[in-house]
Amino acid sequence: MTPPIRTRFAPSPTGYIHLGNIRSALFPWAFARKHGGVFILRIEDTDTERSTSEAVDAILGAMEWLGLDCDEGPYFQMERMDRYRAVIADMLARGLAYRCYMTPAELEQLRAAQMARGEKPRYDGRWRPENAVDNTPPSGIAPVIRFRNPVGGGVAWDDAVKGRIEIANDELDDLVIARPDGTPTYNFCVVVDDLDMKITHVIRGDDHVNNTPRQINIFRALGADPPVYAHLPTVLTPEGEKLSKRHGARSVLQYRDDGYLPEAVVNYLARLGWAHGNDEIFSREQFVAWFDLSGLSSSPGRFDSDKLKWVNQEHMKRLPEDELGRRLVPFLERAGLDVNAGPAPGPVATLLRDRIATLTEMADAAHYFYATPHPARETLAEYVADGRRQALADLAAEFATLDWRRETIGTALKAAAGRQGLKPPQVMMAMRMLVCGTPQTPAIDAVLTLLGRETVRARLAAGLENVD
């Protein structure tokens, strides 16, 4: 019987998590969901100097916002130290690992000599049991523990993204698996965790490719088969640099605060390294249903902020009116607007979404729906001149009894312009300035309809009085 699929996301909490990082959670999450498996969150916090609780909170917050729910965890490596030490003790007893008394200074000297000869710098195995039969451990030196890597032959795996990869064992030196103070190292802890948690598929960034042969050899030394590996290509900036904090990457939660929809970010990240035919816009549910490792690309993806905005706008267009309005409310409130002082947010959001890419921008654009604008007299005078003032005065009177629908408002605007020998856009632009305080709005008849008769008449009267 095939064991259930078990995947994991194993971030280090040493800073904020950006889109390139969280993509390494998205694909194993989707793979587990597609196959009815288990998705595990493991926090690799052994770097105690750099790991912080704030970074852990950021990881958890980003995953919650994007809907990447885990089935187990979070597990913390620092809580598993006793387990790692027990495995190391067992490996020492079985001859799978050994104590190495080489000092850092000796190691540096060795590497310098190797590089001077044009050789690859690597540990020379001088404390391997077969080489150290007559060696006496020096006093006063706390040893590291090294894994006894196989000699000769090689290690190979069929990477689900990169294909067949083979590394000669002679290219791999004996990995340090515990430091002089007994603290286990990254590559060792990862193997013990993946073994204990019965991980079947490791889907992670290709910056780990060099770690994989070392981890596979440890798996096999412990009598276990390694999981399936899928190494994701790096996400690059538009300039071709690796997406990182140094090169403009922002926290995942910054996109939340900037008004992006979580389903849009999931959609965008999924397409940044995976494809389902030519489909560009899809839901989280469609992504899970379609996802397969064979769809992962072996080429690096380039982060494109304009493309992300387009994807976000497309998702906003697909949300039901009430739902889009509900999501807009916190951004209106953050902008200092009283939602109860204007139209229902749903129709406002629906009117604006064809012109706006994020909820933050939408809240800014919706300002005049919830707060009376106060354009400068000089600005109003530029728009309310010639026959436009009379047309606006006529409309102010007509609006008192007009059947308040978009169609009738639009007809009234055109008729008022015609009576003064003006083109309709001239009157409509003036109306925008008096009522909205800006010449940039959606169709003015739709805007006036939402604002309501009394608000429009009050703002028209105040504006006309201001230019007298």
C-alpha positions, 0 to 999 in steps of 0.5 A: 500500500502506498504511504500517504503523501506528507510534505513540509515547509521548513523556514528559518525565523531569521527575518521577515518572509518574502514572496520567494520564501513563501512560494516554497510553502505554496507548492508542498501545500498544494501537493498535499491537498491535491493528494489528500495528504498531510502538510507540516510546518516545521520551524528551523530555529537552530540559529539562536542568535538570529531567530526571533519570535517576531519572525515566527509570528510573521511566518504564521501570519503570512500562511494564515493570510494566504490560506496555507493551513498546515495539518501538523505543527508548527514543530520547532527544532530547538524543542527536538535537541534530545532526539538529535543527540540520541541519533548522534550517539547511536551513529557514533556507536555504530561507526556511522559518525566519528569525533574529529579533533581538527581545530579551525586553524588547522582546517583553514591551513589545510584549505589554503594549501589545497587552494594554492594547489588548485584543488577543491578545498575539503576536509581530508578525513584525517580523523576517520577511524581508518585513518586515525588508528594511531592518533591520540585525541589532543587534550583541551580540544572539544571535537566536532562530530562528522558523518562518515560519508561513503568513499567511492561511488556516488549518490543520485536522485531523480529530481521531480523538477531538474531531472537526474542528478548525480554526484560523486561521493569523493566530491563530498567531504565528511559533513560536520553533524554536531559542533564542539558544544554538541549542537547539531547542524542543519543538514543533520537535523533536516534528515532526522526531522524528515525521517521522524515526520515521514516526509514523502516529498521535499519541495524546496528552493534549488539553493538546497541542491548541494545539500541533497546528496549529503542528506541522501547519504545520511538517510541511507546510513540510517537505513531509510529511503530518502523522500522524493525531491523537487527543487524549485528554481530561484525567483529573480528580480526584473533585473535578474538578481535573486529575489531577496531582502537585499534586492527589493523583496518585501514582506508577504504581509506588506502585500496584505497591508497594501490591499492585495487579495490573498487569492490573487497572491496565491494565483500569481505565485503559482504561475511564477514557476508552474503552469496549467496550459495557458490559464492565467487567472484561477482560484485556489481550488482550481490550483489545487485540482490542477497541481502536479509536480510535472507542471513545475518549471525548471527555469527561474521565474521573474517577479513582475510587480505590474503583473501581480497588480493585473492578477489582483485586479482580475481577482477583484473583478471576479469577487461578488459585489458584497464580498468586495465591499466587505474587504474594502471596509477596513481600508476605508476605515484605515484612510480615516473615512466613515463608511456610514457617511456614504453609499454601501461599499459594495456598489462603490467597489464595483464602480471603481474596480475596473480602474483600480489594482488594489484595495488601498488604491480603491480606498483612496479613489473612494474618498469623495464618496465618504467625505465632502471634498473642498477644492480650492476656489481657483481650481473650481473657477477653471472648470466653472466658466462660461456657460458651464456655471449656468448649466450646473445651476440648471442641473441643481434645480432639476435634480430636486425632482429628477427621477434619480436613476443613472439613465435619467441623470445622464440624459439631464447632463447632456441636455443641460450642456446642449442648452448652453451650446456646450459639449457634454464632457465640459459639463461633466468635468465641471460636475466632477470638480464640484461634487467630487473634488477631482476631474478623475472619476468613473462615469459621472452619472454612475457616481452621482447615482451612488452619492444620492440626490441630497448629497449631490445637491448640497455639494453643487450648491456649496461649490457654486457659492464658492466660485461666486 
